[in-house]
Amino acid sequence: MGSEIRKLEHIFTDFQFVFTDIKELNLLDFTAVEEFISKENFSLCLNCAAYTAVDKAEDEEELAMKVNFEAVENLAKVCELYKIFLVHVSTDYVFNGEMNRPYIETDSTSPNSVYGWSKLKGEEAVFENTSRAIIIRTSWLCSAFGNNFVKTMLRLGKERSELGVVFDQVGTPTFAADLATAMLKIAQQIDSKPIQEIYHFSNEGAVSWYDFAKAIMEESGLDCIVNPIESKDFPTKAKRPFYSVLNKEKIKKDFNIEIPYWRDSLRIVLKEISRQVLPN
Ligand SMILES: NC(=O)c1ccc[n+]([C@@H]2O[C@H](COP(=O)([O-])OP(=O)(O)OC[C@H]3O[C@@H](n4cnc5c(N)ncnc54)[C@H](OP(=O)(O)O)[C@@H]3O)[C@@H](O)[C@H]2O)c1
């Protein structure tokens, strides 16, 4: 997510960007966070840092909670102290997936996993410690950067002739470049008024992981046959929501944002992946 924002630096020239990561700044260290932030005259903080290993979190609850709750708490406190607007990224996994219509921001949360709980605690930490913040919940993040479903499918599509992918979990992919653009458009519209709002953002449409995998194979011309399987036949440590489509009406209306259809953005990312050798 952070790398996609960095790619837009040359387009959003009204901002001066400072990027950092754990090598330079560990968000678990409150003093280091305050020292880092006090050095510059920041007006806005876009927090993309998180513990994101959903299955591993089931065995590493303490670490997941530290990064997704305590680190967020540190950041939120320092943002409040220095009057910095905080945009924090959260997840569809705060929902249990039992809904049968797209989730709106006010729907009750009830995570199925340690990761989901840790991110929900992070959301609470944001609003308990800052008066000017928005939380953007997103789902199924994909990009030419990092490891994600698109890249896994491309690898497996080349290695195997056949593959089973779950068809009973439905959501919406989010191409991180589209979310990065939305975050910066939102940043342009922020004023000095207190605000605490949650927004949902993913690409347009809804799809199962099976349909998504089929589309990846088709769009990239891979011959691999994708078969639909049930979640019970693909057990994972962390339980995922069966349905986590997000309703984006609020973010579209409040910030006048247009969201691309997931398959159109998939084509763009596949082109990028085929053109570039990117660091992970
Ligand atoms: N990926 C998804 O499918 C998905 C879906 C919904 C929501 N989200 C949310 O979207 C956001 C961005 O996700 P992403 O996929 O871009 O995550 P990512 O690729 O895992 O990046 C997270 C970054 O946070 C860094 N980090 C971890 N602990 C830190 C600490 N203590 N201090 C400073 N930095 C730290 C990580 O560094 P290391 O790599 O060195 O650990 C990594 O660079 C997260 O809030 C995530 O919860 C993701």
Ligand as a Chemical Component Dictionary entry (heavy atoms), coordinates in Angstrom:
data_LIG
# 
_chem_comp.id                   LIG 
_chem_comp.type                 NON-POLYMER 
_chem_comp.pdbx_formal_charge   0 
_chem_comp.three_letter_code    LIG 
# 
loop_
_chem_comp_atom.comp_id 
_chem_comp_atom.atom_id 
_chem_comp_atom.alt_atom_id 
_chem_comp_atom.type_symbol 
_chem_comp_atom.charge 
_chem_comp_atom.model_Cartn_x 
_chem_comp_atom.model_Cartn_y 
_chem_comp_atom.model_Cartn_z 
_chem_comp_atom.pdbx_ordinal 
LIG N1  N1  N 0  -3.233 -7.226 2.276  1  
LIG C1  C1  C 0  -4.549 -7.290 2.289  2  
LIG O1  O1  O 0  -5.175 -8.112 1.607  3  
LIG C2  C2  C 0  -5.329 -6.317 3.126  4  
LIG C3  C3  C 0  -6.729 -6.405 3.136  5  
LIG C4  C4  C 0  -7.449 -5.478 3.891  6  
LIG C5  C5  C 0  -6.790 -4.513 4.617  7  
LIG N2  N2  N 1  -5.428 -4.471 4.612  8  
LIG C6  C6  C 0  -4.773 -3.412 5.398  9  
LIG O2  O2  O 0  -4.149 -2.541 4.474  10 
LIG C7  C7  C 0  -2.975 -1.981 5.051  11 
LIG C8  C8  C 0  -1.791 -2.167 4.125  12 
LIG O3  O3  O 0  -1.620 -3.559 3.920  13 
LIG P1  P1  P 0  -0.450 -4.144 3.011  14 
LIG O4  O4  O 0  -0.975 -5.351 2.337  15 
LIG O5  O5  O -1 0.185  -3.060 2.229  16 
LIG O6  O6  O 0  0.538  -4.630 4.167  17 
LIG P2  P2  P 0  2.073  -5.093 4.069  18 
LIG O7  O7  O 0  2.475  -5.262 2.662  19 
LIG O8  O8  O 0  2.210  -6.235 5.026  20 
LIG O9  O9  O 0  2.808  -3.816 4.649  21 
LIG C9  C9  C 0  2.739  -3.470 5.993  22 
LIG C10 C10 C 0  4.018  -2.760 6.333  23 
LIG O10 O10 O 0  4.013  -2.427 7.725  24 
LIG C11 C11 C 0  5.321  -2.612 8.205  25 
LIG N3  N3  N 0  5.353  -2.771 9.656  26 
LIG C12 C12 C 0  5.051  -3.854 10.394 27 
LIG N4  N4  N 0  5.269  -3.610 11.699 28 
LIG C13 C13 C 0  5.710  -2.330 11.790 29 
LIG C14 C14 C 0  6.138  -1.506 12.862 30 
LIG N5  N5  N 0  6.148  -1.949 14.124 31 
LIG N6  N6  N 0  6.571  -0.258 12.587 32 
LIG C15 C15 C 0  6.593  0.203  11.316 33 
LIG N7  N7  N 0  6.207  -0.530 10.261 34 
LIG C16 C16 C 0  5.767  -1.790 10.488 35 
LIG C17 C17 C 0  5.774  -3.884 7.507  36 
LIG O11 O11 O 0  7.171  -4.031 7.580  37 
LIG P3  P3  P 0  7.774  -5.536 7.428  38 
LIG O12 O12 O 0  7.345  -6.010 6.091  39 
LIG O13 O13 O 0  9.239  -5.340 7.549  40 
LIG O14 O14 O 0  7.169  -6.313 8.556  41 
LIG C18 C18 C 0  5.281  -3.605 6.088  42 
LIG O15 O15 O 0  6.218  -2.861 5.370  43 
LIG C19 C19 C 0  -2.837 -2.639 6.424  44 
LIG O16 O16 O 0  -3.406 -1.812 7.389  45 
LIG C20 C20 C 0  -3.665 -3.899 6.302  46 
LIG O17 O17 O 0  -4.141 -4.336 7.554  47 
LIG C21 C21 C 0  -4.689 -5.338 3.879  48 
# 
loop_
_chem_comp_bond.comp_id 
_chem_comp_bond.atom_id_1 
_chem_comp_bond.atom_id_2 
_chem_comp_bond.value_order 
_chem_comp_bond.pdbx_ordinal 
LIG N1  C1  SING 1  
LIG C1  O1  DOUB 2  
LIG C1  C2  SING 3  
LIG C2  C3  SING 4  
LIG C2  C21 DOUB 5  
LIG C3  C4  DOUB 6  
LIG C4  C5  SING 7  
LIG C5  N2  DOUB 8  
LIG N2  C6  SING 9  
LIG N2  C21 SING 10 
LIG C6  O2  SING 11 
LIG C6  C20 SING 12 
LIG O2  C7  SING 13 
LIG C7  C8  SING 14 
LIG C7  C19 SING 15 
LIG C8  O3  SING 16 
LIG O3  P1  SING 17 
LIG P1  O4  DOUB 18 
LIG P1  O5  SING 19 
LIG P1  O6  SING 20 
LIG O6  P2  SING 21 
LIG P2  O7  DOUB 22 
LIG P2  O8  SING 23 
LIG P2  O9  SING 24 
LIG O9  C9  SING 25 
LIG C9  C10 SING 26 
LIG C10 O10 SING 27 
LIG C10 C18 SING 28 
LIG O10 C11 SING 29 
LIG C11 N3  SING 30 
LIG C11 C17 SING 31 
LIG N3  C12 SING 32 
LIG N3  C16 SING 33 
LIG C12 N4  DOUB 34 
LIG N4  C13 SING 35 
LIG C13 C14 SING 36 
LIG C13 C16 DOUB 37 
LIG C14 N5  SING 38 
LIG C14 N6  DOUB 39 
LIG N6  C15 SING 40 
LIG C15 N7  DOUB 41 
LIG N7  C16 SING 42 
LIG C17 O11 SING 43 
LIG C17 C18 SING 44 
LIG O11 P3  SING 45 
LIG P3  O12 DOUB 46 
LIG P3  O13 SING 47 
LIG P3  O14 SING 48 
LIG C18 O15 SING 49 
LIG C19 O16 SING 50 
LIG C19 C20 SING 51 
LIG C20 O17 SING 52 
# 
